[in-house]
Amino acid sequence: MPTLKLTTSQWQQIRAELHTEHSKSVFMLKHKMKSVLGFVVREHNDWVIKSDGGYGEHSIRLDFYSENKYTMFLLKFSEVIKCEN
């Protein structure tokens, strides 16, 4: 199944909208998040040498378990996802 890489600001925008549509319990339990939203969230750190001397790159990864929910997620949040890529 696909994994989607997001910046922290993209995830904050998406999460804020999802919180208006779903109860808090969906985000507190991974098995419930997986069944309701079709994905689970994980934080990821890459060690990349940047031009400003920094090394770390923090990102959010969404691991999808449903192809249908992945497609709907992309359709719904395509504007947020493409605005920073």
C-alpha atoms as an extended CHARMM CRD file, in Angstrom:
* protein
*
        85  EXT
         1         1  MET       CA              0.0000000000        0.0000000000        0.0000000000  PROA      1               0.0000000000
         2         2  PRO       CA              1.1350000000        3.5770000000       -0.6080000000  PROA      2               0.0000000000
         3         3  THR       CA              2.8370000000        5.9300000000        1.8120000000  PROA      3               0.0000000000
         4         4  LEU       CA              2.3330000000        9.6760000000        1.5020000000  PROA      4               0.0000000000
         5         5  LYS       CA              5.0330000000       12.1140000000        2.6590000000  PROA      5               0.0000000000
         6         6  LEU       CA              3.8370000000       15.4750000000        4.0280000000  PROA      6               0.0000000000
         7         7  THR       CA              5.5050000000       18.4760000000        5.5940000000  PROA      7               0.0000000000
         8         8  THR       CA              4.4740000000       19.3090000000        9.1410000000  PROA      8               0.0000000000
         9         9  SER       CA              2.5420000000       22.3880000000        7.9830000000  PROA      9               0.0000000000
        10        10  GLN       CA              0.6390000000       20.3420000000        5.3770000000  PROA      10              0.0000000000
        11        11  TRP       CA             -0.2540000000       17.7760000000        8.0170000000  PROA      11              0.0000000000
        12        12  GLN       CA             -1.4180000000       20.4810000000       10.4440000000  PROA      12              0.0000000000
        13        13  GLN       CA             -3.8340000000       21.8670000000        7.8190000000  PROA      13              0.0000000000
        14        14  ILE       CA             -5.1500000000       18.4250000000        6.9240000000  PROA      14              0.0000000000
        15        15  ARG       CA             -5.4210000000       17.3150000000       10.5480000000  PROA      15              0.0000000000
        16        16  ALA       CA             -7.3800000000       20.4530000000       11.4740000000  PROA      16              0.0000000000
        17        17  GLU       CA             -9.9530000000       19.6770000000        8.8040000000  PROA      17              0.0000000000
        18        18  LEU       CA            -10.1310000000       16.0010000000        9.7600000000  PROA      18              0.0000000000
        19        19  HSD       CA            -10.7250000000       16.9670000000       13.4070000000  PROA      19              0.0000000000
        20        20  THR       CA            -13.8550000000       18.8530000000       12.3720000000  PROA      20              0.0000000000
        21        21  GLU       CA            -15.2250000000       15.7300000000       10.6560000000  PROA      21              0.0000000000
        22        22  HSD       CA            -14.2270000000       12.9560000000       13.0760000000  PROA      22              0.0000000000
        23        23  SER       CA            -14.2420000000       12.4210000000       16.8280000000  PROA      23              0.0000000000
        24        24  LYS       CA            -11.0650000000       12.6310000000       18.8930000000  PROA      24              0.0000000000
        25        25  SER       CA            -11.0730000000        8.9000000000       19.5140000000  PROA      25              0.0000000000
        26        26  VAL       CA            -10.3280000000        8.2860000000       15.8250000000  PROA      26              0.0000000000
        27        27  PHE       CA             -6.9720000000       10.0390000000       16.2510000000  PROA      27              0.0000000000
        28        28  MET       CA             -6.1180000000        8.4910000000       19.6140000000  PROA      28              0.0000000000
        29        29  LEU       CA             -6.2910000000        4.8120000000       18.6130000000  PROA      29              0.0000000000
        30        30  LYS       CA             -4.2800000000        3.5250000000       15.6730000000  PROA      30              0.0000000000
        31        31  HSD       CA             -6.6300000000        0.6580000000       14.8860000000  PROA      31              0.0000000000
        32        32  LYS       CA             -9.5710000000        3.0680000000       14.7910000000  PROA      32              0.0000000000
        33        33  MET       CA             -7.6470000000        5.5340000000       12.6190000000  PROA      33              0.0000000000
        34        34  LYS       CA             -6.7840000000        2.6810000000       10.2620000000  PROA      34              0.0000000000
        35        35  SER       CA            -10.3920000000        1.4990000000        9.9680000000  PROA      35              0.0000000000
        36        36  VAL       CA            -12.0600000000        4.9360000000        9.7620000000  PROA      36              0.0000000000
        37        37  LEU       CA             -9.5200000000        6.9980000000        7.8030000000  PROA      37              0.0000000000
        38        38  GLY       CA             -7.6380000000        4.1920000000        6.0570000000  PROA      38              0.0000000000
        39        39  PHE       CA             -4.1960000000        5.2490000000        7.2690000000  PROA      39              0.0000000000
        40        40  VAL       CA             -1.9580000000        5.6050000000       10.3050000000  PROA      40              0.0000000000
        41        41  VAL       CA              0.3820000000        8.5110000000       10.9930000000  PROA      41              0.0000000000
        42        42  ARG       CA              4.0690000000        8.3370000000       11.7790000000  PROA      42              0.0000000000
        43        43  GLU       CA              6.7240000000       10.9950000000       12.1990000000  PROA      43              0.0000000000
        44        44  HSD       CA              9.9170000000       10.5770000000       10.2270000000  PROA      44              0.0000000000
        45        45  ASN       CA             13.3330000000       12.2410000000       10.4390000000  PROA      45              0.0000000000
        46        46  ASP       CA             15.7470000000       12.1870000000        7.5010000000  PROA      46              0.0000000000
        47        47  TRP       CA             19.3490000000       13.1760000000        7.9000000000  PROA      47              0.0000000000
        48        48  VAL       CA             19.9820000000       15.4660000000        4.9420000000  PROA      48              0.0000000000
        49        49  ILE       CA             22.7460000000       18.0240000000        4.5770000000  PROA      49              0.0000000000
        50        50  LYS       CA             21.0960000000       21.3560000000        3.8050000000  PROA      50              0.0000000000
        51        51  SER       CA             22.6090000000       24.4720000000        2.2540000000  PROA      51              0.0000000000
        52        52  ASP       CA             22.1210000000       26.4210000000        5.5070000000  PROA      52              0.0000000000
        53        53  GLY       CA             24.1870000000       23.8940000000        7.4630000000  PROA      53              0.0000000000
        54        54  GLY       CA             21.2580000000       22.0540000000        8.9840000000  PROA      54              0.0000000000
        55        55  TYR       CA             21.0390000000       18.2910000000        8.8960000000  PROA      55              0.0000000000
        56        56  GLY       CA             17.5960000000       17.1320000000        9.9120000000  PROA      56              0.0000000000
        57        57  GLU       CA             14.4040000000       17.0640000000        7.8870000000  PROA      57              0.0000000000
        58        58  HSD       CA             11.2430000000       16.3000000000        9.8190000000  PROA      58              0.0000000000
        59        59  SER       CA              8.2470000000       14.9750000000        7.8980000000  PROA      59              0.0000000000
        60        60  ILE       CA              4.9720000000       13.1720000000        8.4480000000  PROA      60              0.0000000000
        61        61  ARG       CA              4.2520000000        9.8740000000        6.7100000000  PROA      61              0.0000000000
        62        62  LEU       CA              0.7620000000        8.5310000000        6.1980000000  PROA      62              0.0000000000
        63        63  ASP       CA              0.7710000000        4.7650000000        5.6980000000  PROA      63              0.0000000000
        64        64  PHE       CA             -2.4180000000        3.8490000000        3.8210000000  PROA      64              0.0000000000
        65        65  TYR       CA             -4.1230000000        0.4740000000        4.0980000000  PROA      65              0.0000000000
        66        66  SER       CA             -7.0460000000        1.1120000000        1.7380000000  PROA      66              0.0000000000
        67        67  GLU       CA             -6.5720000000        2.0010000000       -1.9220000000  PROA      67              0.0000000000
        68        68  ASN       CA            -10.0480000000        3.5620000000       -2.0810000000  PROA      68              0.0000000000
        69        69  LYS       CA             -9.4540000000        5.7730000000        0.9630000000  PROA      69              0.0000000000
        70        70  TYR       CA             -6.0370000000        6.7650000000       -0.4140000000  PROA      70              0.0000000000
        71        71  THR       CA             -7.6480000000        7.9230000000       -3.6570000000  PROA      71              0.0000000000
        72        72  MET       CA            -10.3600000000        9.8590000000       -1.8230000000  PROA      72              0.0000000000
        73        73  PHE       CA             -7.7540000000       11.4530000000        0.4450000000  PROA      73              0.0000000000
        74        74  LEU       CA             -5.7600000000       12.6470000000       -2.5770000000  PROA      74              0.0000000000
        75        75  LEU       CA             -8.8710000000       14.0630000000       -4.2260000000  PROA      75              0.0000000000
        76        76  LYS       CA             -9.9750000000       15.8620000000       -1.0790000000  PROA      76              0.0000000000
        77        77  PHE       CA             -6.6090000000       17.3020000000       -0.0150000000  PROA      77              0.0000000000
        78        78  SER       CA             -4.8510000000       17.7420000000       -3.3710000000  PROA      78              0.0000000000
        79        79  GLU       CA             -4.7020000000       21.5470000000       -2.9800000000  PROA      79              0.0000000000
        80        80  VAL       CA             -2.9780000000       21.2920000000        0.4050000000  PROA      80              0.0000000000
        81        81  ILE       CA             -0.5680000000       18.6050000000       -0.7830000000  PROA      81              0.0000000000
        82        82  LYS       CA              0.5670000000       20.3510000000       -3.9570000000  PROA      82              0.0000000000
        83        83  CYS       CA              0.8840000000       23.8440000000       -2.4560000000  PROA      83              0.0000000000
        84        84  GLU       CA              4.2860000000       23.0900000000       -0.8750000000  PROA      84              0.0000000000
        85        85  ASN       CA              5.7120000000       20.3920000000       -3.1630000000  PROA      85              0.0000000000
